[in-house]
Amino acid sequence: MHGLKTRLRDWAVRHAASPRAGRWLAILSFAEASFFPIPPDVLLLSILSARQSHRWRYYALIATVWSVAGGVAGYVIGKFLYDSIGVFLVETYNLGDTLGAIRIVFSDNAFLAVFLGGFTPIPYKAFTLSAGFFNINFFVFMAASVLSRAMRFFAVGYIMKIFGKEIGAFVFRYFNILTILFGVVLVLFALLFSVR
């Protein structure tokens, strides 16, 4: 997977400054949320490193909108096409155990489960497929998806605007760790205020 991620980064660097960068970002954002294994942050970082950081809101919005749209596609696959497409995706990406764990998390708090799936490096497609399969309320799913995806991509965009491409390589290298840490902080923050 690391080799694929590195090859995608090299591809992203080559295409980041092209006029079609936004289109590629939309396609990758949609695909990752429903069936593709590589997160769109790789291309988003590359685009914003290629002298596009002043347009960080525009590209973060593209990633958010198309990722949520891909999430809806994943939800539809899980709800209506699980026996055909859904099973194929679960077997291809070896998500069987992950779906079992997600089912338990959904029973506790579906909103929080989808939110964390959309924000952290846990495969978001596993949450979109299982949300449909386990018949999670669509509006809860949408609210959590929009919030988590927007927070994730706008955070990446803002960091790139403030620190520039110098931090891009650092974020790329430690992206999974950084998103997990931020997700843990958000959960602890939410738990702190729910106790009160």
N, C-alpha and C positions, 0 to 999 in steps of 0.2 A: 504494500500500500504506500510506503514511503517513496518508493521509486516512481510510482504513478503520480503521486503528489508533486514530486520534484519535476517530472516531465510536464505536468500541467502548469507548474509555475513557469517553466521555461517557455511553454506555449503562450501563457498569459502575458509574459514580458514582451514577446514578439508582437502580440496583438493589442496591447494596452493602449497604444497611441493611435491606433487606426480609427477611421471614422465609424467603423462598425463595433467599436468596443462596447457601447451600450447595449447593442443587440446581442452580442455574445454573453454579456453579463445577464441579460434577461433569460436567455436560453439556459445557461448554466444554473441560475437561481431556480427556475422552474423544475429543471431535471433533478437537481439534488433533493428537492423536497418530495419527489415522488418515486424516483427510481435510480438516480445516479449517485455514486459513492463520494464524489469530491465536493467539498463545500465551495460556494461561490466567493467566499472571502479571499481566496487565492487570487482570483481575477480582480476583485475589487481593490485589493492592496496594490496590485500591479498597475491598474488604471490610475489610482490616486498617486502612485509614485512617478508616473509618466507625465509630470507637470499638469496634472488635472485636479490637484488637491483643492483648488478654489471652487470646484464643482462637486464637492463631496456630498452635499445634500441631494443633488440630482442623481448621482450614482447610487447612493444609499437608498433612495426612494425606488429606483428601478429594481434593486436587489430585493427590497422588502415586498413590493407589489407582486413581482413575479414569483418570489418564493412562497408567498401566501397562496397565490394561484396554483402553484405546484402542490402545495399542501392540500388544497381542495381536491385536486386530481387524485392525490394519495388517499384521501378520505373516501372518495367515490369508489376507487379500486377496492379499498378495504370493505366497504359496505355492500357493493353490488357485484364486484368482479374478483372477489377473493379466491374463489375456487380455481380460477384460471390464471389471471395475471398476478394476483396477490401471492399465491403459493409459489409461483415461479420466482418472484422477487425475494421472498423469505428464504427460499432454498439457495438462490444465487448468492445472497449476502450473508447467509448463515445467521438469520435473525430469530430463529425459533426460540432460543432461551431468552433473548431480549424481549420478545413479545409476551412471554410468560411473566417476566418481571414487570413489564408495563401494565399488564392486566391487574396485578396486585396494587400498583401505584394508582391506577385509575380508580380503583374502588375506594381509595382513601381521599384523593383530591384530583379530579380530572383536569381542572384548570391548571393547577400547579404542575402536574405531570406534562401537559402539552407545553406549558411555558418553559420548563426546564429543557424539554426536548428541542424546542426551537432556539434556545439560547446557548446551550452547552454543546460540546462535540459529540454527544450521544447521537446516533443517526436519526435525524429528524423524520426521515421517511418511515422509520419504524413506528413513530408516534402517529404519523398521519394515517398509515395503513391500519394500525390497531385502533385508532379513534373511530374509524368507520366500521371496522369489524366488530368492535365491542359496543357499537351504537351509542357513542358519547354524544351528548347534546351538541348539535352543529354550531349553535351560537356561542356556546362555551369554548368549543374548539376554535372558532374564528377569532374570538376575543383574545384568547391566549396566544394564538399564532401571530396575529397582527402585533400585539404588544411585544412578544419575545423577538420576533424577526426584526421589527423596527429598532428595538433597543440594541440588538446585536449589530446590525449593519450601520446604524447611525453612530454607534460607539466607535466602530472601526473607522468610519469616515472622519469623525471628529478628531480621533487620535492622529490620523494621518494629516489632517489640516494643521493641527498644533505642532506636531513634531516632525512632519515631513518624511521623506523616504528613508532617512537615517534609521528611523524606528521600524520601518516596514519589514526589514529582514528579521529583526528581533521578534516582532509580532508573528510573522510567518513561522518562525522556528518554534516558538512557544505558545502558539495559538490555543491548542487544546488545554494546556495548563492554565493559561490566563482566563479562558472562558469558564473552566471548572471553578477556579477561585472566585470569580465574580458571581457565578451562580450560587455558590455556597454562601457568600456574603448576602445576596438577595434573599435566600431562603431564611437565613438567620434573622435578617431584618424583618421579614414578614412574620416569622414566628414570634419575635419579640413584641411586635405590635398586636398580634392576635391574642397574646396572653393578657395584655392590658385590656 
